[in-house]
Structure formats: C-alpha cells, structure tokens
Amino acid sequence: MSGFHPHLLERRLRVTRGVVWGSVAALVIVFFRTQILEHSKYQLQSETNRLRPIPLPAPRGIITDRNGKILAENVTGYTVSLLPAPDQDSLRATLRRIAPIVKLDSLDIERVLARYRKTPYLPVTVLPSATFGIVSALEERRLIFPGLLIQAEPKRHYPDSSLVAHLVGYVGELTEAERAQRRFASVRLGGLLGKDGLEREYDDSLRGADGVRFVEVSALGHVVREAGAASRLSPVPGRALHTTIDLELQRYIAQIFPGGQRGAVLAMNPNTGEILALYSAPGFDPNAFVGGVDPDYWRRLNENEAHPLFDRTIQARYPPGSTWKLAVAAMALRRGIVTLRSRMPIPCRGGLQYGNRFFRCWSAQGHGDLALVDAIAQSCDVYFYQLGLKLGLTSLLEDAGTLGFHSRTGVDLPGEITSEFPGGTDYYDRYYGPRRWTSAVTLNLAIGQGENAQTLVNMVRFYQMLASDGKARTPYLVHPAAASSVSLDLAPDQLAGLRQAMISVVERGTARGAARFGGSIAIAGKTGTAQNPHGPAHGWFIGFAPAEKPEIVVGAIVEFAREGPYVAPLVTRVIGHYLGVDTTAASRIRIVLPTDTAPHPMQLLPGPPEEDTTVTPLDTAPTPPDTGAPPDTGDATPAPRTR
C-alpha cells in the first residue's frame, strides 16, 4: 500500500493533531501553574532579583539625668555600605576601587570581607561613620561603584564624654558570642547594642526595633530608585531612660577630683537609695566607640596601667581602713558588748602589746583613755583592737555577713563584683592550716585591714544605713529594687550617738579642717587609710549631711593618697555644693605626684590596685605624724595603722 494512501494520511493527521493538542494542553497547564498557582513564588523571586532589603537602625532611647539633662542622645551620621555582591571577588574588586576615597588599607578591606561572610544577604558596612566630605566624594562617583549605598542613620553621642563614661557605658556591634545569648537572639549581626554601663543594663528597652526599606537595582547592581513607601517598615525607637543622676553634681565632682589621680566618688540619697553621682577616674571617651572603635585607641586603653575602662565604684576592692571602725562599733552596740561611753581596759599609748607582737596605733604619742565616741573621732587603733577582741572573731565574721560585707549591693549596673570578707573561721583553717592561726587576725579585721576588701558602693551603702533609719536601701540608677532585709538593728539613741561621733571626726578629729566646705551645715563622716603593700596607702572618706537629717551621703576613694584626711575635703566640697553652700572662695584641692616615682602594674582582682607613687598633702588637711611601718614579728598579717 502506498505511503500516501488516504487511510494512512488520515491516521498520521490524527497522531499529529493529538501531539499538537497534547503539547498545547501541557503548556496551558504549565502556564496555569506558573502564573496562577505559583504566582506569589515567582513574583517574590522576581522582586528579590530586583529589590534589595536595607536595614533601618532604630534610634536608641535617650538617657537623661533626674532633671532631664542629656546623658546620651542620637545625632545624624552617615553610613557607607555596599549591596550584596555575587561573590567575594567582586566585592573585593569594588573595595579596592573605593579604598583611595574612604582611606581603606588592606587590613580594613579584610575586615569588611569578614563582615560580608557573616551576613552575605545584607549590605556590608564599609564605613560606619563617614564624614560629609567622604559622602560628597562618593556621591560624585556613584555610577562607577555598583551597589554603593549611602544613608543617614542615628549615631550615639555622649555630650559629657568621659565624665559619664563608666556610668552610661558605650555601644558596639553585636558579636557572634553575644548572638548565641537568648537575650540578643533578635538582634541582627552587625546591629548595635550596649556594651557597658546603663547602655548594657537597659539595652532591651533602649535598643528599640530595626525597620527595613527596599531599593530597586539594575542588572549591574546600581541603585535605581526607592521601591516605594508601601514596601517600607519604619523602625521603632527605643524607650527613653530617666535616671536618678544629678548631672550638675557629676560635673562638679569631675572638676574638683585631683588631676591625674585614680579613684572614685559615689553620692546617693540615704533615704531612698537613689544614686546622685557615680564617677570613676581615669575615664575614657565613649564617643570613640560609636561606629567601631579605632584599634590603636582600644589597644592604648587596654595597655594603660591605670586601666581607664575599669569602674572603680563597683569593680575595685580596697581594704576599708578606718571607715570600717563604724561597722565594728555598730556590731558591738547591737550585741550589747559596749555602750557609747564605754572605755577599754588599756589606754592608748601608741600601740598595744598582744602576745609577742606590738600592734601600733597611727598616733605614736597615743590617745590616752577614750570612750567609744571619742575613739571614733580620733580613729584610735588601740581602742578598736580591744573592741575587736571583746566582740570575738566568730561574732565579727557573722555580723559582717549579716550586714552584707561579703556580697553585692545589687546596684543596677553590670559588672559589680562581690566584696571579700571571710565567711567563717574555716577560711583561716584553709589559709593558715587548721588552728594554726591566732586571734591576732581579729585585731587586723577590727581596724579594716587583713582579709577584708570592700567595694566603694558597698561601703557607701553601709554609711547610708547610718545616715537613715538603720535600714539598707539598694543603690539604684533607674528602677528601685525590692526592699532589702539588711539592717543595723540599732536603737535610735545608738544611731544618734554614732552620728555625733562622726560629726566630731569632721569638727575636731582626723578630718578637722574639711568642715569649712559645709558652711554652717553639720557634716558627719569618717576617714580611712588603707595600707597598701605595693606603695603609699589609699585614702578613704565617707560622709553625709545635714547630720541631723541627712539628704546626701558621699564616699570617695583616692588611690595612693597616703592618708584619709587628705580625701575628706573632696567629699565635704561635694556635699557643700549639693546642699547649696558657696565654696567658690575655697582653695582648689590638689594632689601632686612627684616626678621621681614609677608606677607598677595594677592588680585588678582579687586585691587592691598596685602602684608605687607619692602624693603631697592637701592644704586643707592636718599634717599626719611621721611614723614608720609596723614590724612584722610573726603571727598572721602585719598590723597596719589606720586613721
């Protein structure tokens, strides 16, 4: 049969028609699925190729003092970024072309590439804080840099810089380690969060929520235009933080703090626990951390032997010296061992013979026969040696724990360390060997030396109890904490007697001469000299006023100040300024370092800082007697002299 037979042609035609209609049906089904059923999928893919998401950082909440003055705010800054590149080599090539304009070296380029590898789907930041000149230069050459993105972003700014550095802290980029923490799980890599101070403590409320906008790009990666307002998600600003700080007082403390010295000052309201000022010296510039800290500056901060990043109000421990004598007096009074008029069996003649050792008093001439209130005023070591023995080591250790001397205060700042104090006699068994220690350790503890290292904030909290109703208030900067169970358990007349003794310290005792900065206001306080085995002693003074109804308690520690009386005028000037006393005519407080001293490296933990340096006396403090160091004749720690 011929191949062109009508029956064969008809059959071939039917097969051809079936193939054609089948193909058409398949195309219709595919088109229907693509354009109808999977429309959203392919539209998203198309939009993804055309649009690029750009994060919009949320402005952090501002931080203000109690009067609304700015501690931390936001200013407008410029960020230079590059949109995601097809691969790392393309990005590297773009960075090399842009490097001469934005001043990038090879190390900077590698940092940008490392940032890109972490988040290849987001714009990579090239310059987190660009000047207007750089922005202008880049805008002129935008067409030759594919993916160039310049946008205005809120930048953190601290108007008072180093004056509030330890208080407010600083901000920085989220790290991989921080991203692993549940608290920061919602923060994008490259996002900012608080690194220290209030910025860290209240980061959750200050941070806010980032937004996003989309830009349309061409096939070459050039930004064409904004995608439209409908595609934009606005950022949610962080909540403002209103603190208890008195910024004017903070500035005054920074102004009068001895130049070039290390130390700290803490002021608080004894009736509420509100922190009025928190100052640590030396400081640093938190503005230098905005947009990424310069590696050289970071290295200088960390290699500086003065450790400017170290907050000495809550992160440094010092022997409390004679400021501790009020604690021993309170312990003895609450147990009924002594009264305010009690005298010790042995009068002070410059020291106390105990076993084969002679424990000296700071006054080589001695103080004679004193009652408790007079012993506090004159800071007589011999009296408190005997009072410590009457109290007994077990009771002293127990009461110290009850009063919170080996715990944190709970202040709402990150990084507060625990004060050190033996929890029981087993401490000495571990340190010296079972029962190989003697009661000589009690004599050291009784005058604020030995195995006793307190933070400034913890000592100020104790004096807050003396200045109020005898109950502890947790220090706070933003939100008051729950009521504390710590209490002195002293009768009102006992509290009044201790305050009167502290008034005598300022008027005729070891801090005489400093009272004039309070004008007619009665100031109560106590000096302390913390013996330092690595150099001159550290100086303490903690005081409050008005003594009859205190409104402020201020504590100060100045490292290597030699004597507590040298620090007293600093505190009384702060008190006088806060209470409105005119001190402008008073001479400026000066502590001058001689040129022939060389500092040693600082021991941060667990002991006090180390330095070998000398200070000259303040012109407002009494000249201390020139006495030698106590001899070390055996048993336990050598007995220091404190005042």
Steps between C-alpha positions, in 0.01 A plus 500: 500500500633843408620724782274769369188285527207705634462270806865538598489875452192525720667294774815712490286812517320374809832422671634843410185666632530303825863603544419865431200509734693310765782751477256788517330342805837451669593860434166619632543293817856625550401861437201462734716359777770760447281807463206402720590234753866605558460867418614620845811280494630630170395854576708483819794363305467779249474761773801348675707541185377855460478621862758508778404522870675778691483488884389822668663517845266614774602811695603394850306650785656812647638493855439799726584602853241569770443850361466399135856593397644279227749226591470311169325608181490430126643719224487460123787310345579341162568136427670378181404145397507273197206287389555122502738400221475183286820373657783605727738578212258754355468668838878505545542668162245768589668558835836551334352764270330679788798473738683821398191709571398354836861434609487120528816297540537127439410420862184708477400320180541164670279618787227598253526163326477320834185696576362406156561129563289518816199659328533457120131580452518850654686816399855491633614805693814659362512817709269509804562868568579702189575871485303732274808545280530126433126475434523783246797341322319167474179657374693661215628155392191293576468366142842331504433315826228236457298432813614816681257594775522816710237564764449722801475309828467600864837494677547486876650809660604570859518878557702470823730234362740358762316662793222241469692220326482238777146597588345496151735254329528478122355313200654262248418239236345169601758221506456131419532410868232750598270379222502157667343651812121481513477863604648618167354234270280756322790738424640472148871445454656842462229658713591721795450422865623632833838375611530645849331723758137600461523432126556132583275468804195646326585402142170315452296818541752745350558300181157520336423298183672546164295570188566419135471672163547367149689650208469400134821406322592450136655187350842656569421552867457877487230649721220624275243636746313439822248218472220714640356585838278193501807275527651688795485387864586790728728439799360517851710737719626377835345623824656793681679435828455745788771456764553623855832667409553868569711598198604833651634318806677247276670783312604669824661181630694459175613863527641475852629142495880508536650512152697196390386290797313171501193448708124534516219701657146378564213717628153378588183593684513305828123496539414349161815339355501733197851541359565870444849473352733217399847600390809289434843631399669472263231480236475447125310649208187292426449696178811329363310169499215628283531355150777264609792579725838572345731201568783726615274678749368167630855373541602812692205462735579137575874549536467808720617406851232728649227285337261778397228249400488379862206635706649554844163557668377143448792300358790578735557362849700691761571439868247735666745624764351703782169548320444143622518606865141622485397149396685346797343757732152421363559125547607547862208733576237268351636211710505712815873449552565873544317829524592831345678600823688172553877509546755228441719348775826617341534869401671589175870573541594463135431129465387174656717206602326176400699182549844548351386782272454870547202632302550871442249781496527759224587756766836417652422735794182309579147622577469409865181371661206545260130420485359345183378830352842659556679193363300540178579872481873439548497171308694333780633163388577378853138548607373300204760226544347436840145544377564238233625258765192565715276439200684182407592366159193278463256781578691742278486265203134419558390863530704601196304249296171622644586858404589400143876540508570195286226547241393731219273798555284425194553840335349503150831505314676205336829373636463563875740270683454338838675653799741266675472405865549162672175310531618310807800372691540218247646767271801531732525122532540479122737796481730440797423136579260356762528711818840636400371852514453716808264774613745748351290479182217660700713807572565552130134457409394740777676794332399420142809310385582133464272278294254777425457668161187707431361680199423869527131443431479245782661733753275788395198276549613430857534872572159549342361286783675720754358810330141374489290280729755220514348306209678438171370640174628335184685760292333557164521719191169436326264258670490457880563144611296297745538593865818366657494289815838634618476713813733626772243413771608795711284710729439864395723631780783270387470624142495859624812434708692359204401801291621734773832318507528543123425872536793515740721334236439796270498776760791401724619154396699356213308701237514836678546784256272345240183615676528854366381388158163422656453851631252496789381149407613226738680222309551153644767274357793266547849492355679182405857415405532164327853369524631389160797256491591619150534871569346791691172435677161567342286776649131471591237740621126436527267766636142621502309821575313673645600278789170543686290411192727373220409566137820374338774249578826516304788256496839545334808285456822650362772249427845568649378814680700395812241613757121509523501861631634612163184370332252654745491850339406343167190342654400798712523728195268265309255502791519877533441548128197271499347673801556843350793618711724755327851350476637715218743679730651173622837397366501231236575148622833381367680168514833524322712204392879546535703444186732238652239226537427214265168316504475121505245290308155502657354189661129512421376189678481380767708754689535878491673681212876528513716802443810654651440873505492794738261782566535833669259586782192708434519851633171444684594192700702464819856382456530137614779391729804346338490141624674195365349181371403243766737210552414152378575270792299194408137404548272571204508827306715788629281748684458822302408835648187674374328825565 
